[in-house]
């Protein structure tokens, strides 16, 4: 035993206290260190630069919906249908993603109310394999639509995805027409389909249900596009304009209807639901 250890043991100090390692977080935009409690109270929006941080399904649902909402059961689908393997087996990737997430796949639905207005809300979690769209996401989307039709209420979807899930090959791409057909069921029932685009929404998700809403809302500075900027630039051999594929650029060019700050998103959804449901009742 060293002299330092002997002296330390005799000093009248208490045992070293464990300090939580998540007291501070760094903003990914301005790199400022943020006190986690302050960051959370500000809806995970940086109070310095107003950057909207990525949040999971439970956090999103609690921000938007009234207390007492019900998380709907995830549909059961065949896992790893192609027995896919790259540097890891797909089945192992799924196990790792589920161990780190509260829900079994990237899309979670909940039924409840938004300021008293009945709604079914779906949330994609980018933290689950990049929010990628596979069969489980497709079935969850269809399940959310079915519940909205049964309840006679809007279906609100928060998108966040890197695109289709490559480990499921063509089966992941098949979710694009499946979800598109499901949206037509909502339209035939006269029910609103509202899309909130969050950072990032790309690939096959953008090419299908993310851009088919009756109303398209986006969070500030959200990345929204199909192919990556580098691919587009190399294809057209031209420099892309400032802010290309960001929410504000899409708004200026008529691709979406509004860009809404997270602190106003709940009240904006209430206004949109009231307007669209009133139009349905009038019809």
C-alpha positions as CSV (number, residue, x, y, z in Angstrom):
1,X,0.0,0.0,0.0
2,X,1.4,3.4,-1.0
3,X,1.8,6.3,1.4
4,X,-0.8,8.2,-0.5
5,X,-3.4,5.5,-0.1
6,X,-2.6,5.3,3.7
7,X,-3.0,9.0,4.1
8,X,-6.1,9.2,2.1
9,X,-7.8,6.5,4.1
10,X,-7.1,8.5,7.3
11,X,-8.4,11.8,6.0
12,X,-11.8,12.9,7.3
13,X,-13.5,13.0,3.9
14,X,-16.5,11.0,2.8
15,X,-16.4,8.4,0.1
16,X,-16.2,9.6,-3.5
17,X,-19.7,10.4,-4.8
18,X,-20.9,9.0,-8.0
19,X,-21.6,11.8,-10.5
20,X,-24.1,11.2,-13.3
21,X,-22.4,11.2,-16.7
22,X,-25.4,12.8,-18.5
23,X,-25.6,16.1,-16.7
24,X,-24.3,17.9,-19.8
25,X,-24.8,17.4,-23.6
26,X,-23.1,19.0,-26.5
27,X,-25.2,20.7,-29.2
28,X,-24.5,19.0,-32.5
29,X,-24.9,22.3,-34.3
30,X,-23.1,25.0,-32.3
31,X,-21.0,22.7,-30.1
32,X,-22.1,24.5,-26.9
33,X,-22.3,22.4,-23.7
34,X,-25.9,22.4,-22.5
35,X,-27.2,21.5,-19.1
36,X,-29.3,18.4,-19.8
37,X,-32.2,19.5,-17.5
38,X,-32.4,22.9,-19.2
39,X,-32.1,21.2,-22.6
40,X,-35.0,18.8,-21.8
41,X,-37.2,21.6,-20.4
42,X,-36.6,23.4,-23.7
43,X,-38.0,20.4,-25.6
44,X,-34.5,19.3,-26.6
45,X,-34.0,22.5,-28.6
46,X,-30.7,24.2,-28.1
47,X,-31.3,27.5,-26.2
48,X,-28.2,29.0,-27.9
49,X,-28.7,28.3,-31.6
50,X,-32.3,26.9,-31.7
51,X,-31.1,23.6,-33.2
52,X,-33.8,21.0,-32.9
53,X,-32.3,17.8,-31.4
54,X,-33.4,14.4,-32.4
55,X,-35.8,12.7,-30.0
56,X,-37.3,9.2,-29.6
57,X,-40.9,8.0,-29.8
58,X,-41.8,8.2,-26.1
59,X,-40.4,11.8,-25.8
60,X,-42.2,12.9,-28.9
61,X,-45.5,11.4,-27.9
62,X,-45.4,12.9,-24.4
63,X,-44.7,16.3,-26.0
64,X,-47.6,16.2,-28.4
65,X,-50.3,14.1,-26.9
66,X,-52.4,14.5,-23.8
67,X,-51.6,12.4,-20.8
68,X,-53.1,8.9,-20.8
69,X,-52.4,8.0,-24.4
70,X,-52.1,4.3,-25.2
71,X,-49.1,2.9,-27.1
72,X,-50.4,0.4,-29.6
73,X,-49.0,-3.1,-29.9
74,X,-46.4,-3.5,-32.7
75,X,-47.5,-5.9,-35.5
76,X,-45.6,-9.2,-35.7
77,X,-43.6,-9.7,-38.9
78,X,-41.2,-12.3,-40.2
79,X,-37.7,-11.3,-39.1
80,X,-34.6,-11.6,-41.3
81,X,-36.5,-13.1,-44.2
82,X,-33.4,-13.0,-46.5
83,X,-31.0,-14.3,-43.8
84,X,-29.0,-11.2,-44.6
85,X,-25.4,-10.8,-43.5
86,X,-22.8,-8.1,-44.1
87,X,-20.2,-7.4,-41.5
88,X,-22.8,-8.6,-39.0
89,X,-25.9,-10.7,-39.3
90,X,-29.1,-8.8,-39.6
91,X,-30.6,-10.7,-36.7
92,X,-27.7,-9.6,-34.5
93,X,-28.3,-6.0,-35.6
94,X,-31.9,-6.2,-34.6
95,X,-31.1,-7.6,-31.2
96,X,-28.6,-4.8,-30.6
97,X,-31.1,-2.1,-31.7
98,X,-33.8,-3.6,-29.5
99,X,-31.5,-3.8,-26.5
100,X,-30.9,0.0,-26.8
101,X,-34.5,1.0,-27.5
102,X,-37.8,0.9,-25.7
103,X,-39.8,-0.3,-28.7
104,X,-39.3,-3.3,-31.0
105,X,-38.8,-1.4,-34.2
106,X,-38.5,2.1,-35.7
107,X,-42.2,3.1,-35.9
108,X,-44.4,3.3,-32.8
109,X,-48.1,4.2,-32.8
110,X,-50.2,5.7,-30.0
111,X,-53.9,6.3,-29.7
112,X,-55.2,9.2,-27.6
113,X,-55.9,12.9,-27.8
114,X,-54.1,16.1,-28.7
115,X,-55.7,18.9,-26.6
116,X,-58.9,16.8,-26.5
117,X,-58.9,16.0,-30.2
118,X,-58.8,12.3,-30.9
119,X,-55.9,11.2,-33.0
120,X,-53.6,8.3,-33.8
121,X,-49.9,9.4,-33.8
122,X,-47.0,7.4,-35.3
123,X,-43.4,8.3,-34.6
124,X,-40.3,7.1,-36.3
125,X,-37.2,6.8,-34.1
126,X,-34.0,7.6,-36.0
127,X,-32.2,6.0,-33.1
128,X,-33.5,2.6,-34.2
129,X,-31.3,1.6,-37.1
130,X,-31.6,5.1,-38.6
131,X,-35.4,4.9,-38.6
132,X,-35.1,2.6,-41.6
133,X,-38.2,1.3,-43.3
134,X,-38.6,-2.4,-43.3
135,X,-41.6,-4.7,-43.1
136,X,-42.1,-3.9,-39.4
137,X,-42.3,-0.2,-40.2
138,X,-44.7,-0.9,-43.1
139,X,-47.0,-3.1,-41.0
140,X,-46.9,-0.5,-38.1
141,X,-47.9,2.2,-40.6
142,X,-50.8,0.1,-41.9
143,X,-51.8,-0.7,-38.3
144,X,-51.9,3.0,-37.4
145,X,-54.0,3.8,-40.4
146,X,-56.4,1.0,-39.6
147,X,-56.8,2.3,-36.0
148,X,-57.4,5.8,-37.3
149,X,-60.1,4.6,-39.7
150,X,-61.7,2.6,-36.9
151,X,-61.7,5.5,-34.6
152,X,-62.7,8.0,-37.2
153,X,-59.8,10.3,-36.4
154,X,-56.7,11.8,-38.1
155,X,-53.5,9.9,-38.5
156,X,-50.4,12.0,-37.7
157,X,-47.0,10.7,-38.6
158,X,-43.6,12.1,-37.5
159,X,-41.0,10.9,-40.0
160,X,-37.3,10.4,-39.3
161,X,-35.5,8.0,-41.5
162,X,-32.4,7.2,-43.6
163,X,-34.6,5.4,-46.1
164,X,-35.4,1.8,-46.8
165,X,-33.8,-1.0,-44.7
166,X,-31.3,-2.5,-47.0
167,X,-31.1,-5.8,-45.0
168,X,-34.6,-6.6,-46.2
169,X,-33.9,-5.9,-49.9
170,X,-36.9,-5.7,-52.2
171,X,-39.2,-6.4,-49.3
172,X,-38.4,-3.1,-47.8
173,X,-39.1,-1.3,-51.1
174,X,-42.5,-3.0,-51.2
175,X,-43.5,-0.9,-48.2
176,X,-43.6,2.2,-50.4
177,X,-46.7,1.1,-52.4
178,X,-48.2,-0.5,-49.4
179,X,-48.2,2.7,-47.3
180,X,-49.3,4.7,-50.3
181,X,-52.4,2.4,-50.7
182,X,-53.1,2.7,-46.9
183,X,-53.1,6.5,-47.2
184,X,-55.8,6.2,-49.9
185,X,-57.9,4.4,-47.4
186,X,-57.7,7.4,-45.1
187,X,-58.7,9.7,-47.9
188,X,-61.7,7.5,-48.9
189,X,-62.8,7.6,-45.3
190,X,-62.5,11.4,-45.4
191,X,-59.9,11.5,-42.6
192,X,-56.9,13.8,-42.4
193,X,-53.4,12.5,-42.9
194,X,-50.9,14.9,-41.4
195,X,-47.1,14.6,-41.8
196,X,-44.5,16.2,-39.6
197,X,-41.1,15.9,-41.2
198,X,-38.2,15.8,-38.7
199,X,-34.5,15.6,-39.1
200,X,-33.6,13.6,-41.2
201,X,-36.3,12.3,-43.6
202,X,-34.7,10.8,-46.6
203,X,-34.7,7.9,-49.1
204,X,-37.7,5.7,-49.7
205,X,-39.6,7.2,-46.8
206,X,-39.5,10.6,-48.5
207,X,-40.5,8.9,-51.8
208,X,-43.6,7.5,-50.3
209,X,-45.7,8.3,-47.2
210,X,-43.6,11.2,-46.0
211,X,-44.6,13.5,-48.9
212,X,-48.3,12.5,-49.3
213,X,-49.9,14.3,-46.4
214,X,-52.9,16.6,-46.6
215,X,-50.7,19.0,-44.7
216,X,-46.9,18.9,-44.7
217,X,-45.3,20.4,-41.6
218,X,-41.5,20.4,-40.9
219,X,-39.3,21.2,-38.0
220,X,-36.8,24.0,-38.6
221,X,-33.7,23.1,-40.5
222,X,-34.8,19.5,-40.9
223,X,-32.9,17.6,-43.7
224,X,-35.5,16.4,-46.2
225,X,-34.7,14.7,-49.4
226,X,-34.4,11.5,-51.5
227,X,-30.8,11.1,-52.6
228,X,-27.9,12.5,-50.8
229,X,-26.5,15.9,-51.8
230,X,-23.2,14.5,-52.9
231,X,-24.9,12.1,-55.3
232,X,-27.1,14.8,-56.7
233,X,-24.2,17.2,-57.2
234,X,-22.1,14.5,-58.9
235,X,-25.0,13.6,-61.2
236,X,-26.0,17.1,-62.3
237,X,-22.4,18.4,-62.1
238,X,-23.5,21.6,-60.6
239,X,-23.0,23.2,-57.2
240,X,-26.2,23.0,-55.1
241,X,-27.8,26.2,-53.7
242,X,-27.4,27.3,-50.1
243,X,-29.7,25.4,-47.8
244,X,-30.6,22.8,-50.3
245,X,-32.8,20.0,-48.9
246,X,-33.4,21.9,-45.7
247,X,-37.0,22.6,-44.5
248,X,-36.9,26.3,-45.2
249,X,-35.7,25.7,-48.8
250,X,-38.5,23.2,-49.4
251,X,-41.0,25.7,-48.0
252,X,-39.7,28.5,-50.3
253,X,-40.1,26.1,-53.3
254,X,-43.6,24.9,-52.5
255,X,-42.7,21.3,-51.4
256,X,-44.1,21.7,-47.8
257,X,-46.8,23.9,-46.2
258,X,-45.1,25.2,-43.1
259,X,-42.0,25.1,-40.9
260,X,-43.0,25.1,-37.2
261,X,-40.9,25.4,-34.1
262,X,-41.2,22.5,-31.7
263,X,-42.7,24.7,-29.0
264,X,-45.6,25.6,-31.3
265,X,-46.0,22.2,-32.9
266,X,-48.8,20.9,-30.6
267,X,-51.0,24.0,-31.0
268,X,-50.3,23.9,-34.8
269,X,-51.5,20.3,-34.9
270,X,-54.7,21.2,-33.0
271,X,-55.4,24.0,-35.5
272,X,-54.8,21.8,-38.5
273,X,-57.0,18.9,-37.0
274,X,-59.8,21.4,-36.3
275,X,-59.7,22.8,-39.8
276,X,-59.5,19.4,-41.6
277,X,-62.1,17.7,-39.4
278,X,-64.5,20.7,-39.8
279,X,-64.1,20.4,-43.6
280,X,-64.9,16.7,-43.4
281,X,-68.0,17.3,-41.3
282,X,-69.2,20.0,-43.7
283,X,-68.8,17.6,-46.6
